[in-house]
Amino acid sequence: MEYIYAALLLHKAGKKVDEDALKQVLTAAGVKADDARIKALVSAIKDVDIEEAISTPVATAPAVAPAAAPAPAGGEASAPAAEKKQEKKPEEDEGKKEEEAAAGLAALFG
């Protein structure tokens, strides 16, 4: 986490987020800087718009729906259940896209 904090601090101060600057910030904070982690972080965020990443809300996992009651033998409840599943698919796909986008940033928190 301290590597991410150092990068955010540099960004907030208007400084370039590069390996030397990150190492200086970490050293000043009393953290033994790992060159491999610094290189990985700089490489991972080189194409990331940090302001956009900060302002974008994190996708939350949808609540799990309770199990449906068994359908009557006539099959009357199966049509509404199918409609509900179709309605939820676009929302789930959108949530998955947001989760995939956030997954790249999650790798930074090593």
C-alpha positions in Angstrom: 0.0 0.0 0.0 2.8 2.4 0.8 3.9 2.3 -2.9 0.5 3.4 -4.0 0.4 6.1 -1.4 3.7 7.4 -2.5 2.5 7.5 -6.1 -0.6 9.3 -5.1 1.4 11.8 -3.0 3.7 12.5 -6.0 0.7 13.0 -8.2 -1.1 15.3 -5.8 2.1 17.4 -5.5 2.2 17.7 -9.2 5.4 15.7 -9.5 6.2 13.1 -12.1 5.6 9.6 -10.8 8.8 7.8 -11.8 11.1 5.3 -10.1 13.5 7.8 -8.6 10.8 10.0 -7.1 9.0 7.0 -5.7 12.2 5.6 -4.1 12.9 9.0 -2.6 9.4 9.3 -1.1 9.5 5.7 0.3 12.9 6.2 1.8 11.8 9.5 3.4 8.9 7.7 4.9 11.2 5.1 6.4 10.2 2.3 4.0 12.9 0.0 2.6 12.1 0.5 -1.1 12.0 -2.6 -3.3 13.2 -1.7 -6.8 11.2 -4.5 -8.5 8.0 -3.3 -6.9 8.7 0.3 -7.8 9.4 -0.7 -11.5 6.2 -2.8 -11.5 4.1 0.1 -10.2 5.6 2.7 -12.6 5.0 0.3 -15.5 1.4 -0.5 -14.3 0.3 3.1 -14.0 2.1 4.7 -16.9 -1.1 4.6 -19.1 -3.5 5.3 -16.2 -5.2 8.7 -15.8 -4.9 8.9 -12.0 -7.5 11.7 -11.6 -10.0 9.5 -13.5 -9.1 6.4 -11.5 -9.6 8.3 -8.2 -12.9 9.9 -9.3 -14.4 6.6 -10.7 -16.5 4.8 -8.1 -15.5 1.3 -7.3 -18.0 -1.4 -8.5 -19.6 -3.3 -5.7 -20.7 -6.8 -5.9 -24.5 -7.2 -6.4 -26.5 -8.6 -3.5 -27.3 -12.3 -3.9 -31.0 -12.8 -4.5 -32.8 -15.3 -2.2 -33.6 -18.6 -3.7 -37.0 -18.7 -5.5 -39.8 -20.8 -4.2 -40.5 -23.9 -6.2 -42.7 -23.3 -9.2 -46.2 -24.7 -9.3 -46.8 -27.7 -11.5 -48.6 -25.6 -14.1 -45.4 -23.7 -14.9 -47.0 -20.3 -14.4 -44.1 -18.9 -12.4 -41.5 -19.9 -14.9 -42.2 -17.0 -17.4 -41.8 -14.2 -14.8 -38.6 -15.8 -13.6 -37.2 -16.0 -17.1 -38.1 -12.3 -17.6 -36.2 -11.4 -14.4 -33.1 -13.3 -15.5 -33.1 -11.4 -18.8 -33.5 -8.1 -17.1 -30.5 -8.7 -14.9 -28.1 -9.8 -17.6 -27.3 -6.3 -18.9 -26.7 -5.1 -15.4 -24.5 -8.0 -14.6 -22.5 -7.5 -17.8 -22.0 -3.9 -17.0 -20.9 -4.8 -13.5 -18.4 -7.4 -14.8 -16.9 -4.8 -17.2 -16.4 -2.4 -14.2 -14.9 -5.2 -12.2 -12.5 -6.1 -15.0 -11.4 -2.5 -15.3 -10.8 -2.3 -11.6 -9.0 -5.6 -11.6 -6.0 -4.0 -13.4 -5.7 -1.5 -10.6 -6.1 -4.2 -7.9 -2.8 -5.8 -9.1 -1.0 -2.6 -7.8 -1.9 -3.4 -4.2 0.4 -6.4 -4.1 
